[in-house]
């Protein structure tokens, strides 16, 4: 039946008429009309909250999880159990109230340091035009990992994983056309979540490791624009210093490594990592000099050395006692088998030491279409090549099966004999392969541009340092959290993003500028020198959990904790929790108020609350227990610092502050 609104509530009647007049509702009890009851409930709850300013867990929607942690849980399982996030789909997560507080605090920390750089916030759309990506040249290089779609006019768009194209277009078309307007420093904000950071999207092939590798992630991206190379490099170094100060505030060990710029472009970049046994990246550092590099950029001293005298006698002996090994991979379209040939010493072959591993990332630099996830690639290829030959005869792309042989710098001279023998066996056994590949094997033994020998093996702890040649390197697993790129004119040049400059300014150091054209004797157009500097916000949350969590639960640095202190009470002491909250929350000119929450949930026992406090990972727990009644003593616990101590309530704030200052 059609519902008739009550006439005794004119305000609600008007609300109903404006919002619901075109709909029909079937109701059994008119007094339970949901929109009206919801408004009443929200109004009454809002009134109650205004009478008590204190943070209370009874007012926060927290999913139960105390005692639910299991040995071996990874970071996202712990975050789900502790009530920080919920998994919606594969690689997609909902951030819950406690998680939002952690995220907001991390954002506030980054905001503070972006302000020190003089950076302004912008709000860039998550949707980008595919035509801009085509103009920059990135559409084809990383198109497989993009969410792409067409509008009703069949125009191509994508959900942007980064915004170099959009920010370059924005700055070049915004009227900042003079060198007097530089430098420009902009970082992204998001209009969708009321936060200060942009939600980015990528189509992960295999989403895994929760927030560390998900389909949707939150990122801070800073973009810088300078007039000359020297000024852009000065900005780059300033950002690196600011990043170091930001990571120092987390009070966690981190590594800064030289890195490969990859698809971003440019020729200078550094990564910021948390060292952890659960990391996906490998960081190589020298025990004698300041050499620190990620695995993608790490070099083999034998391959890099231009002077044979720089190679140690030990390395020469290893080279003389070498046997040939082969590692196989396959292309993404399954049409190309990639064989990597390298040298293996007799000791390694005999398993007296750790055998060498091929660095799939290095192989991708030679053959970008490699799918490193396929095991037994040679067997897969040889059983499928007949189908492939038949398919290319019928298919429109006509991609023939290929076998590519890549020689690592450690491969001995006899490797080519092994290649020819195996190649001959393949084409003898398969007429289809012989017709498509011919009799001569396809061999790559040097970098195509520099003609340097290829370095395709993973560096191991104990290897010689490629920089000083006297020290040895140590390899650590790590999680990447930040990355700085000097882009130069990687985007401004193809997108013709320039600014006007007086030739007199250029005369002093012309090589420091990249001139696009000369307009008149008083004006030149020069290309912007750009930089891009990112921090993975959601990734950092997962990395901190992986780094600090123990068997009892999470552990948060002070600057990221959902609350700094939780107050738990037993029996009659619960009536005094508010007073303890007020004592802890008093601020002064020298110190801000502590961020405190009361666990006043009436339906939970004290033991459950204490387990929950450990699971959530509050830095400090204040327990009002057996000594509260007569002595006003509180038990203060800090799991990370291994402290459990009774403290009088009058000394409580100072004692807790001293603990938090160490976290």
C-alpha positions as CSV (number, residue, x, y, z in Angstrom):
1,X,0.0,0.0,0.0
2,X,1.1,3.6,-0.4
3,X,2.4,5.2,2.8
4,X,0.8,8.5,3.9
5,X,3.2,10.6,6.0
6,X,2.1,11.7,9.5
7,X,0.6,15.2,9.7
8,X,1.8,15.9,13.3
9,X,5.5,16.3,12.2
10,X,5.6,19.1,9.6
11,X,9.4,19.1,9.2
12,X,9.6,15.4,8.7
13,X,6.5,15.6,6.4
14,X,8.3,18.1,4.2
15,X,11.5,16.0,4.2
16,X,9.4,13.0,3.1
17,X,7.6,14.9,0.3
18,X,10.9,16.3,-1.1
19,X,12.7,13.0,-1.0
20,X,10.3,10.1,-1.2
21,X,7.1,11.4,-2.9
22,X,7.7,9.3,-6.0
23,X,8.2,6.0,-4.2
24,X,5.9,3.5,-2.6
25,X,6.7,1.7,0.6
26,X,5.1,-1.5,2.0
27,X,5.2,-1.1,5.8
28,X,3.7,-3.1,8.7
29,X,4.1,-0.4,11.2
30,X,3.9,3.2,10.2
31,X,5.9,4.3,13.2
32,X,8.9,2.3,11.9
33,X,9.3,4.4,8.7
34,X,13.1,4.0,8.2
35,X,14.2,7.4,7.0
36,X,12.5,9.2,9.9
37,X,13.6,6.8,12.5
38,X,17.2,7.0,11.2
39,X,17.1,10.8,11.4
40,X,15.9,10.6,15.0
41,X,18.5,8.1,16.0
42,X,21.3,10.1,14.4
43,X,20.1,13.3,16.1
44,X,19.9,11.6,19.5
45,X,23.3,10.0,19.2
46,X,24.8,13.3,18.0
47,X,23.5,15.0,21.1
48,X,25.0,12.3,23.4
49,X,28.4,12.6,21.7
50,X,28.4,16.4,22.3
51,X,28.2,15.8,26.1
52,X,31.4,13.8,26.2
53,X,34.5,14.8,24.2
54,X,36.5,11.7,25.1
55,X,37.4,9.1,22.6
56,X,35.7,5.8,23.6
57,X,35.9,2.4,21.8
58,X,32.2,2.0,22.6
59,X,31.6,4.8,20.1
60,X,33.8,3.3,17.3
61,X,32.8,0.5,15.1
62,X,35.5,-2.0,15.6
63,X,35.4,-5.6,14.4
64,X,36.1,-8.2,17.1
65,X,39.4,-9.9,16.7
66,X,41.1,-10.3,20.1
67,X,43.0,-13.5,20.3
68,X,42.5,-14.4,16.7
69,X,46.2,-14.0,15.5
70,X,47.9,-17.1,14.2
71,X,51.6,-17.8,13.9
72,X,52.8,-17.0,10.4
73,X,50.1,-14.6,9.6
74,X,51.2,-12.0,7.1
75,X,50.6,-8.2,7.4
76,X,47.1,-8.0,5.7
77,X,45.8,-11.1,7.7
78,X,46.9,-9.3,10.9
79,X,45.3,-6.0,9.8
80,X,42.0,-7.9,9.1
81,X,42.1,-9.7,12.4
82,X,42.8,-6.6,14.3
83,X,39.9,-4.7,12.7
84,X,41.9,-2.2,10.6
85,X,40.6,-3.4,7.2
86,X,38.3,-5.9,5.5
87,X,39.0,-7.7,2.2
88,X,36.3,-7.0,-0.3
89,X,37.6,-8.9,-3.3
90,X,41.0,-10.3,-4.5
91,X,43.4,-7.4,-4.1
92,X,40.7,-5.0,-2.9
93,X,40.3,-3.8,0.7
94,X,37.9,-1.6,2.7
95,X,39.7,0.6,5.2
96,X,37.8,0.5,8.6
97,X,37.7,3.2,11.3
98,X,41.0,2.1,13.1
99,X,42.7,1.8,9.7
100,X,41.5,5.2,8.7
101,X,43.0,6.8,11.8
102,X,46.4,5.2,10.9
103,X,46.1,6.4,7.4
104,X,45.1,9.9,8.4
105,X,48.1,10.2,10.8
106,X,50.5,9.1,8.1
107,X,49.0,11.5,5.7
108,X,49.3,14.3,8.3
109,X,53.0,13.5,8.7
110,X,53.7,13.6,5.0
111,X,51.6,16.8,4.7
112,X,53.9,18.4,7.3
113,X,57.0,17.6,5.3
114,X,55.6,18.6,2.0
115,X,54.9,22.0,3.6
116,X,58.6,22.3,4.4
117,X,59.3,21.9,0.7
118,X,56.9,24.6,-0.2
119,X,54.7,22.2,-2.1
120,X,51.1,23.0,-2.9
121,X,48.3,20.4,-3.0
122,X,46.4,19.7,-6.2
123,X,43.5,17.4,-6.9
124,X,44.1,15.5,-10.1
125,X,41.4,13.4,-11.7
126,X,41.8,9.6,-11.4
127,X,40.8,9.4,-15.1
128,X,43.4,10.2,-17.7
129,X,43.2,10.4,-21.4
130,X,44.9,7.6,-23.3
131,X,46.0,10.1,-26.0
132,X,48.2,11.8,-23.4
133,X,49.9,8.5,-22.6
134,X,50.4,7.8,-26.3
135,X,52.0,11.3,-26.7
136,X,54.5,10.5,-23.9
137,X,55.2,7.1,-25.2
138,X,54.1,5.2,-22.1
139,X,50.8,3.7,-23.4
140,X,52.5,0.8,-25.2
141,X,55.2,0.2,-22.7
142,X,53.0,-0.4,-19.6
143,X,49.5,-0.8,-21.2
144,X,48.9,-4.3,-19.9
145,X,48.8,-3.1,-16.3
146,X,46.3,-0.3,-16.9
147,X,42.6,-0.2,-16.4
148,X,41.4,1.1,-19.7
149,X,37.9,2.0,-21.0
150,X,36.0,3.9,-23.6
151,X,33.2,6.5,-23.2
152,X,30.0,6.6,-25.4
153,X,32.0,8.5,-28.0
154,X,34.5,5.7,-28.1
155,X,37.3,7.9,-26.8
156,X,40.0,6.1,-24.9
157,X,40.6,6.7,-21.2
158,X,42.3,4.9,-18.3
159,X,42.5,4.9,-14.5
160,X,45.9,6.6,-14.0
161,X,48.5,4.7,-11.9
162,X,50.7,7.9,-12.1
163,X,50.1,11.4,-13.3
164,X,53.2,12.6,-15.1
165,X,51.3,13.2,-18.4
166,X,48.4,15.1,-16.7
167,X,50.6,17.2,-14.4
168,X,52.8,18.2,-17.4
169,X,49.8,19.2,-19.4
170,X,48.3,21.1,-16.4
171,X,51.5,23.1,-15.7
172,X,52.2,23.9,-19.4
173,X,48.7,25.1,-20.0
174,X,48.1,27.0,-16.7
175,X,49.8,30.2,-17.6
176,X,53.0,29.5,-15.6
177,X,54.9,30.4,-18.8
178,X,57.8,32.3,-17.5
179,X,61.0,31.3,-15.7
180,X,60.0,33.8,-13.1
181,X,57.2,31.5,-12.0
182,X,59.6,28.7,-11.3
183,X,60.2,26.5,-9.3
184,X,56.8,24.8,-9.1
185,X,56.2,22.0,-6.6
186,X,52.8,20.2,-6.6
187,X,51.6,17.1,-4.9
188,X,48.3,15.2,-5.3
189,X,45.2,15.1,-3.2
190,X,42.0,13.1,-3.6
191,X,38.5,14.4,-3.6
192,X,36.8,11.0,-3.2
193,X,37.8,10.1,0.4
194,X,38.2,13.4,2.2
195,X,41.9,12.6,2.5
196,X,45.0,14.4,1.2
197,X,46.2,11.6,-1.0
198,X,45.2,10.1,-4.4
199,X,43.8,6.6,-4.8
200,X,45.7,4.9,-7.7
201,X,44.7,1.9,-9.7
202,X,46.6,-0.9,-11.5
203,X,45.5,-4.2,-12.9
204,X,47.8,-6.5,-10.9
205,X,48.3,-9.8,-12.6
206,X,48.3,-11.7,-9.3
207,X,47.3,-9.4,-6.4
208,X,49.1,-10.6,-3.2
209,X,50.5,-9.5,0.1
210,X,47.6,-7.3,1.0
211,X,48.4,-3.6,1.1
212,X,51.9,-4.3,-0.2
213,X,50.7,-5.4,-3.6
214,X,47.0,-4.7,-4.2
215,X,44.8,-3.5,-7.1
216,X,44.0,-0.3,-5.4
217,X,46.6,1.7,-3.4
218,X,47.1,5.1,-1.9
219,X,50.1,7.2,-3.0
220,X,51.6,10.6,-2.3
221,X,53.2,11.9,-5.5
222,X,55.2,15.2,-5.6
223,X,56.0,16.7,-9.0
224,X,58.6,19.4,-9.4
225,X,59.4,21.8,-12.2
226,X,62.6,23.8,-12.5
227,X,64.2,25.9,-15.2
228,X,67.6,24.2,-15.4
229,X,69.3,20.9,-14.8
230,X,71.4,22.2,-11.9
231,X,68.3,23.6,-10.2
232,X,66.4,20.4,-10.8
233,X,69.2,18.4,-9.2
234,X,69.2,20.8,-6.2
235,X,65.5,20.2,-5.8
236,X,66.1,16.4,-6.1
237,X,68.6,16.4,-3.3
238,X,66.4,18.6,-1.2
239,X,63.5,16.1,-1.6
240,X,65.9,13.3,-0.6
241,X,66.8,15.1,2.6
242,X,63.2,15.8,3.4
243,X,62.3,12.1,2.8
244,X,65.1,11.1,5.2
245,X,63.8,13.3,7.9
246,X,60.3,11.9,7.4
247,X,61.5,8.3,7.7
248,X,63.6,9.3,10.7
249,X,60.3,10.2,12.5
250,X,59.1,6.6,12.2
251,X,62.1,5.5,14.3
252,X,62.6,2.4,12.1
253,X,65.7,1.3,10.2
254,X,65.6,2.1,6.5
255,X,67.9,1.9,3.5
256,X,68.4,4.4,0.7
257,X,69.5,2.7,-2.5
258,X,70.4,3.7,-6.0
259,X,67.7,2.5,-8.4
260,X,66.7,2.0,-12.0
261,X,64.1,4.5,-13.3
262,X,62.3,1.9,-15.3
263,X,59.1,3.1,-17.1
264,X,59.1,6.4,-15.3
265,X,62.1,7.6,-17.3
266,X,65.1,9.8,-16.4
267,X,68.6,8.7,-15.4
268,X,68.7,9.3,-11.7
269,X,66.6,7.7,-9.0
270,X,66.8,6.5,-5.4
271,X,64.5,4.1,-3.4
272,X,63.7,4.1,0.3
273,X,63.3,0.7,1.8
274,X,62.4,-1.0,5.1
275,X,64.8,-4.0,5.5
276,X,62.7,-7.1,6.4
277,X,62.9,-10.8,5.7
278,X,59.5,-10.6,4.2
279,X,60.5,-8.1,1.6
280,X,60.3,-8.7,-2.2
281,X,63.2,-6.5,-3.1
282,X,66.9,-7.2,-2.7
283,X,69.2,-4.4,-1.6
284,X,73.0,-4.7,-2.0
285,X,75.3,-2.7,0.2
286,X,79.1,-2.6,0.6
287,X,80.7,-3.3,3.9
288,X,83.6,-0.9,3.1
289,X,82.3,2.0,1.0
290,X,79.0,3.9,0.6
291,X,77.7,1.7,-2.3
292,X,74.0,0.8,-1.8
293,X,71.9,-0.3,-4.8
294,X,68.8,-2.2,-5.6
295,X,69.1,-5.5,-7.4
296,X,67.9,-4.0,-10.7
297,X,70.9,-1.6,-10.8
298,X,73.5,-3.7,-9.1
299,X,76.5,-4.6,-11.3
300,X,78.8,-7.6,-11.5
301,X,82.4,-6.5,-10.9
302,X,83.8,-8.8,-13.6
303,X,81.3,-7.4,-16.1
304,X,81.9,-3.8,-15.2
305,X,85.6,-3.7,-14.8
306,X,87.4,-2.0,-17.7
307,X,90.8,-2.8,-16.2
308,X,91.8,-6.4,-15.8
309,X,94.0,-5.4,-12.9
310,X,90.9,-4.5,-10.9
311,X,89.7,-8.1,-10.9
312,X,90.9,-10.0,-7.9
313,X,92.9,-13.2,-8.2
314,X,90.0,-15.0,-6.5
315,X,87.7,-13.9,-9.3
316,X,90.2,-14.9,-12.0
317,X,90.4,-18.4,-10.4
318,X,86.7,-18.7,-10.3
319,X,86.5,-17.8,-14.0
320,X,89.0,-20.5,-14.9
321,X,87.0,-23.2,-13.0
322,X,83.7,-22.6,-14.6
323,X,81.0,-24.8,-16.1
324,X,78.1,-23.8,-18.3
325,X,74.5,-23.5,-16.9
326,X,71.3,-22.6,-18.7
327,X,68.1,-20.9,-17.3
328,X,64.9,-20.8,-19.5
329,X,62.0,-18.4,-19.6
330,X,59.2,-17.7,-22.0
331,X,57.5,-14.6,-23.4
332,X,54.0,-13.4,-22.3
333,X,52.5,-14.6,-25.6
334,X,54.3,-17.9,-25.3
335,X,55.9,-17.6,-28.7
336,X,59.5,-17.0,-27.6
337,X,61.7,-19.2,-25.5
338,X,64.5,-17.2,-23.7
339,X,67.6,-19.1,-22.7
340,X,70.1,-17.4,-20.4
341,X,73.6,-19.0,-20.4
342,X,75.9,-18.3,-17.5
343,X,79.0,-19.7,-15.7
344,X,78.9,-21.7,-12.6
345,X,82.0,-22.6,-10.6
346,X,82.7,-26.2,-9.6
347,X,82.1,-25.4,-5.9
348,X,78.6,-24.0,-6.7
349,X,77.9,-26.9,-9.0
350,X,78.8,-29.3,-6.2
351,X,76.4,-27.5,-3.9
352,X,79.2,-26.7,-1.4
353,X,78.0,-23.1,-1.6
354,X,74.8,-21.3,-2.6
355,X,74.3,-21.7,-6.4
356,X,73.9,-18.6,-8.5
357,X,70.4,-17.5,-9.4
358,X,69.3,-15.7,-12.6
359,X,67.9,-12.2,-12.0
360,X,64.7,-12.2,-13.9
361,X,64.4,-8.4,-13.7
362,X,67.8,-8.1,-15.4
363,X,66.7,-10.4,-18.1
364,X,63.6,-8.3,-18.7
365,X,65.8,-5.3,-19.4
366,X,67.2,-7.3,-22.4
367,X,63.9,-9.0,-23.3
368,X,61.0,-6.9,-21.8
369,X,58.2,-9.3,-22.9
370,X,59.5,-12.0,-20.5
371,X,56.9,-13.7,-18.2
372,X,59.1,-14.7,-15.2
373,X,56.2,-16.5,-13.5
374,X,56.3,-19.6,-15.8
375,X,58.2,-22.6,-14.4
376,X,59.7,-25.3,-16.7
377,X,59.6,-22.8,-19.6
378,X,61.6,-25.1,-22.0
379,X,59.2,-28.0,-21.5
380,X,56.2,-25.7,-21.8
381,X,57.6,-24.3,-25.1
382,X,58.6,-27.6,-26.7
383,X,55.2,-29.1,-26.1
384,X,53.3,-26.1,-27.4
385,X,55.4,-24.9,-30.4
386,X,53.6,-27.1,-32.9
387,X,50.3,-25.4,-31.9
388,X,52.1,-22.0,-32.1
389,X,53.3,-22.7,-35.6
390,X,49.9,-23.8,-36.7
391,X,48.3,-20.7,-35.0
392,X,50.6,-18.2,-36.7
393,X,49.7,-19.7,-40.1
394,X,46.1,-19.0,-39.4
395,X,46.2,-16.0,-37.1
396,X,46.3,-12.3,-38.1
397,X,49.5,-11.4,-36.1
398,X,51.7,-14.0,-37.8
399,X,54.2,-14.1,-34.9
400,X,56.6,-17.0,-35.4
401,X,58.1,-19.1,-32.7
402,X,61.6,-17.9,-31.7
403,X,64.4,-19.1,-29.4
404,X,66.7,-16.4,-28.1
405,X,70.0,-17.1,-26.4
406,X,71.3,-14.5,-23.9
407,X,74.9,-14.8,-22.7
408,X,75.7,-13.5,-19.2
409,X,79.2,-12.0,-18.7
410,X,80.2,-15.1,-16.6
411,X,79.5,-17.5,-19.5
412,X,82.7,-19.1,-20.7
413,X,83.8,-19.3,-24.3
414,X,82.5,-22.8,-24.8
415,X,78.9,-21.6,-24.2
416,X,78.4,-20.9,-27.9
417,X,79.2,-24.5,-28.6
418,X,76.5,-25.6,-26.1
419,X,74.1,-23.2,-27.8
420,X,74.7,-24.5,-31.3
421,X,74.4,-28.1,-30.1
422,X,71.1,-27.5,-28.4
423,X,69.7,-25.3,-31.2
424,X,70.6,-28.0,-33.7
425,X,68.8,-30.6,-31.7
426,X,65.6,-28.5,-31.5
427,X,65.4,-27.7,-35.2
428,X,66.2,-31.3,-36.1
429,X,63.4,-32.7,-34.0
430,X,60.9,-30.1,-35.2
431,X,60.3,-29.1,-38.8
432,X,58.0,-26.2,-37.6
433,X,60.8,-24.7,-35.6
434,X,63.4,-25.1,-38.4
435,X,61.1,-23.3,-40.9
436,X,60.5,-20.4,-38.5
437,X,64.0,-19.9,-37.0
438,X,66.5,-21.2,-39.5
439,X,69.8,-23.0,-38.8
440,X,71.7,-20.2,-37.0
441,X,70.8,-19.4,-33.3
442,X,69.9,-15.9,-32.3
443,X,72.4,-14.8,-29.6
444,X,72.6,-11.6,-27.5
445,X,75.8,-11.1,-25.6
446,X,76.0,-7.3,-24.9
447,X,73.8,-4.4,-24.1
448,X,72.4,-2.9,-27.3
449,X,73.3,0.7,-26.5
450,X,76.4,0.7,-24.4
451,X,77.8,-2.6,-25.7
452,X,78.7,-3.6,-22.2
453,X,78.7,-7.3,-21.2
454,X,75.4,-8.4,-19.7
455,X,75.0,-8.8,-15.9
456,X,72.1,-11.3,-15.4
457,X,72.9,-13.0,-12.2
458,X,71.8,-12.1,-8.7
459,X,74.4,-10.6,-6.5
460,X,75.2,-12.7,-3.4
461,X,76.5,-11.7,0.1
462,X,80.2,-11.9,0.0
463,X,80.6,-10.9,-3.7
464,X,83.2,-8.2,-4.4
465,X,81.9,-4.6,-4.4
466,X,81.6,-3.2,-7.9
467,X,82.5,0.3,-6.8
468,X,85.6,0.0,-4.5
469,X,86.6,-3.6,-5.6
470,X,88.1,-4.1,-2.1
471,X,85.1,-4.6,0.1
472,X,82.4,-7.2,-0.1
473,X,78.6,-6.8,-0.4
474,X,75.8,-7.8,1.9
475,X,72.3,-8.6,0.4
476,X,69.2,-7.8,2.4
477,X,65.6,-8.3,1.6
478,X,63.5,-5.1,1.8
479,X,60.2,-3.5,1.1
480,X,60.2,-0.4,-1.1
481,X,58.2,2.5,0.4
482,X,59.5,5.6,-1.4
483,X,61.1,6.5,-4.7
484,X,62.6,9.7,-6.1
485,X,63.1,10.3,-9.8
486,X,64.9,13.1,-11.7
487,X,63.0,13.0,-14.9
488,X,64.7,15.8,-16.7
489,X,62.8,16.5,-20.0
490,X,61.4,12.9,-20.3
491,X,57.9,14.2,-20.4
492,X,58.2,17.9,-21.2
493,X,60.0,17.2,-24.5
494,X,57.5,14.8,-26.1
495,X,54.6,16.9,-24.8
496,X,56.2,20.2,-25.8
497,X,55.9,21.7,-22.3
498,X,58.0,24.8,-22.2
499,X,58.4,28.2,-20.6
500,X,59.7,31.6,-21.7
501,X,63.1,32.8,-20.6
502,X,65.3,35.8,-21.3
503,X,68.4,34.8,-23.4
504,X,70.5,36.8,-21.0
505,X,69.7,34.4,-18.2
506,X,70.7,31.5,-20.5
507,X,74.0,33.0,-21.6
508,X,75.7,32.4,-18.3
509,X,75.4,28.6,-18.6
510,X,73.6,27.6,-21.8
511,X,74.4,23.9,-21.4
512,X,72.3,23.9,-18.2
513,X,69.1,24.6,-20.2
514,X,67.3,22.6,-22.9
515,X,66.2,25.2,-25.4
516,X,63.1,24.3,-27.5
517,X,63.3,27.3,-29.8
518,X,64.2,31.0,-30.1
519,X,61.3,33.4,-30.5
520,X,63.1,36.7,-30.6
521,X,66.2,38.4,-29.3
522,X,64.4,38.9,-26.0
523,X,62.8,35.5,-25.6
524,X,63.6,31.8,-25.8
525,X,61.4,28.8,-25.0
526,X,63.0,26.2,-22.7
527,X,61.8,22.8,-21.6
528,X,60.8,22.2,-18.0
529,X,63.3,20.1,-16.0
530,X,61.0,17.8,-14.0
531,X,61.1,15.5,-11.0
532,X,58.7,13.0,-9.5
533,X,58.9,11.8,-5.9
534,X,56.5,9.2,-4.4
535,X,55.7,7.6,-1.1
536,X,53.4,4.6,-0.9
537,X,50.9,5.5,1.9
538,X,48.9,2.2,2.1
539,X,52.1,0.2,1.3
540,X,53.8,1.8,4.3
541,X,51.0,0.7,6.6
542,X,51.5,-2.9,5.5
543,X,55.3,-2.6,5.7
544,X,55.2,-1.3,9.2
545,X,53.0,-4.2,10.3
546,X,55.4,-6.7,8.6
547,X,58.4,-5.1,10.3
548,X,57.1,-4.6,13.9
549,X,54.4,-7.2,14.5
550,X,55.1,-10.0,17.0
551,X,53.3,-13.1,18.2
552,X,50.9,-11.0,20.3
553,X,49.8,-8.5,17.7
554,X,50.6,-5.3,15.9
555,X,53.1,-2.7,17.0
556,X,52.8,0.9,15.7
557,X,55.3,3.8,15.7
558,X,53.9,6.7,17.7
559,X,53.3,8.9,14.6
560,X,51.1,6.2,13.0
561,X,49.3,4.6,15.9
562,X,45.5,4.8,15.8
563,X,45.7,6.0,19.4
564,X,48.9,6.5,21.4
565,X,47.4,5.3,24.7
566,X,44.5,3.0,25.6
567,X,43.1,3.0,29.1
568,X,41.6,-0.2,30.5
569,X,40.0,-0.6,34.0
570,X,38.8,-3.4,36.2
571,X,35.7,-3.4,38.4
572,X,34.9,-0.1,40.2
573,X,38.0,1.5,38.7
574,X,36.0,1.9,35.5
575,X,34.2,4.8,37.1
576,X,37.6,6.7,37.2
577,X,38.7,6.1,33.6
578,X,37.4,9.5,32.5
579,X,39.6,11.3,35.1
580,X,42.7,9.3,34.0
581,X,41.8,10.2,30.4
582,X,41.7,13.9,31.3
583,X,45.1,13.7,33.1
584,X,46.7,12.2,30.1
585,X,45.1,14.6,27.6
586,X,46.2,17.8,29.2
587,X,48.3,19.9,26.7
588,X,50.8,22.5,27.5
589,X,52.9,25.1,25.5
590,X,55.8,22.6,25.2
591,X,53.8,19.4,24.5
592,X,50.5,18.7,22.7
593,X,47.8,16.5,24.3
594,X,48.3,12.8,24.1
595,X,46.0,10.8,21.8
596,X,44.1,8.6,24.3
597,X,41.1,6.2,24.0
598,X,39.1,4.6,26.7
599,X,38.1,0.9,26.4
600,X,34.7,1.3,28.0
601,X,33.0,-1.6,26.2
602,X,30.6,-3.0,28.8
603,X,30.1,-6.3,27.1
604,X,33.7,-7.4,27.3
605,X,35.8,-8.7,30.2
606,X,39.1,-7.2,31.2
607,X,41.2,-10.2,29.9
608,X,39.6,-9.9,26.5
609,X,40.3,-6.1,26.4
610,X,43.9,-6.6,27.2
611,X,44.3,-9.2,24.5
612,X,42.6,-6.9,22.1
613,X,44.9,-4.0,23.1
614,X,47.9,-6.2,22.2
615,X,46.3,-7.3,18.9
616,X,45.5,-3.7,17.8
617,X,49.0,-2.6,18.8
618,X,48.5,0.6,20.9
619,X,52.0,1.8,21.9
620,X,51.0,2.2,25.6
621,X,48.4,0.4,27.7
622,X,47.3,2.0,31.0
623,X,45.6,-0.5,33.3
624,X,43.6,0.6,36.4
625,X,43.8,-2.6,38.4
626,X,44.1,-3.9,42.0
627,X,46.3,-1.0,43.2
628,X,44.1,1.7,41.9
629,X,41.5,1.8,44.7
630,X,43.7,2.8,47.7
631,X,47.0,3.9,46.1
632,X,45.9,5.4,42.8
633,X,48.6,3.4,41.0
634,X,48.3,2.6,37.3
635,X,50.0,-0.3,35.6
636,X,51.7,1.0,32.4
637,X,52.7,-1.5,29.7
638,X,54.8,-0.9,26.6
639,X,55.3,-4.1,24.7
640,X,57.9,-2.8,22.2
641,X,60.1,-1.4,25.0
642,X,59.4,-4.5,27.2
643,X,58.2,-2.3,30.1
644,X,55.5,-3.1,32.7
645,X,55.6,-0.7,35.7
646,X,53.3,0.7,38.3
647,X,53.1,4.5,38.2
648,X,51.1,7.0,40.4
649,X,48.4,8.8,38.5
650,X,50.1,12.2,39.3
651,X,53.2,11.1,37.5
652,X,51.4,9.2,34.7
653,X,51.5,11.7,31.9
654,X,55.2,12.4,32.2
655,X,56.1,8.7,32.4
656,X,53.9,7.9,29.3
657,X,55.4,10.8,27.3
658,X,58.9,9.5,28.0
659,X,57.9,6.1,26.6
660,X,56.2,7.5,23.5
661,X,59.2,9.7,22.7
662,X,61.2,6.5,22.2
663,X,58.6,5.0,19.8
